[in-house]
């Protein structure tokens, strides 16, 4: 789980620092949306959402997140805040996650 938070941080950093990465990302968004979505050439994220599978939990609370993941989320949020990016953490109910897997 914690590696996903680090991946989010690296993705934001790359999008902010590399015009080539931004162009590749914009092209992928356009392609995957069938041309219905486009991003400006200077797009950089202002907010990221980290989704966590709830499994046996009903709701996501700080207490329901493993300690190491809590630290990694906090470090990621702090690092991204210095880059002007806010972080939101949301719970994904297991039933919803199963439906998402079927749709992909």
VENHUDA-V679930 format. One record per pair of residues at least 4 apart in sequence whose ideal C-beta (glycine too) atoms are under 7 Angstrom apart, sorted by the first residue. I is the first residue (numbers start at 1). J is the second residue. Records with the same first field share a line. If there is no record, write none. Layout:
I = J, J
//
This chain:
1 = 52, 69
2 = 6, 68, 69, 72
3 = 7
4 = 8
5 = 9, 50, 72, 73, 76
6 = 10, 72, 76
7 = 11
8 = 12, 48, 50, 76
9 = 13, 76, 79, 80
10 = 14
11 = 15
12 = 16, 45, 48, 80, 83, 85
13 = 17
14 = 18, 21
15 = 21, 22, 25, 44, 45
16 = 44, 83
18 = 22
19 = 23
20 = 24
21 = 25
22 = 26, 41, 43
23 = 27
24 = 28
25 = 29
26 = 30, 38, 39, 43
27 = 31
28 = 32
29 = 33, 37, 39
30 = 35, 37, 38
33 = 37
39 = 43
45 = 85
46 = 84, 85
47 = 85, 86, 88
48 = 80, 85, 87
49 = 88, 90
50 = 87, 89
51 = 90, 92
52 = 60, 89, 91, 92
53 = 92, 94, 97
54 = 60, 91, 92, 93, 94
55 = 94
57 = 64
59 = 91
60 = 64, 89, 90, 91
62 = 70
65 = 69, 70
66 = 70
67 = 71
68 = 72
69 = 73
70 = 74
71 = 75
72 = 76
73 = 77, 89
74 = 78
75 = 79
76 = 80, 87
77 = 81, 87
80 = 85, 87
81 = 85
92 = 96, 97
93 = 97
94 = 98
95 = 99
96 = 100
97 = 101
98 = 102
99 = 103
100 = 104
//
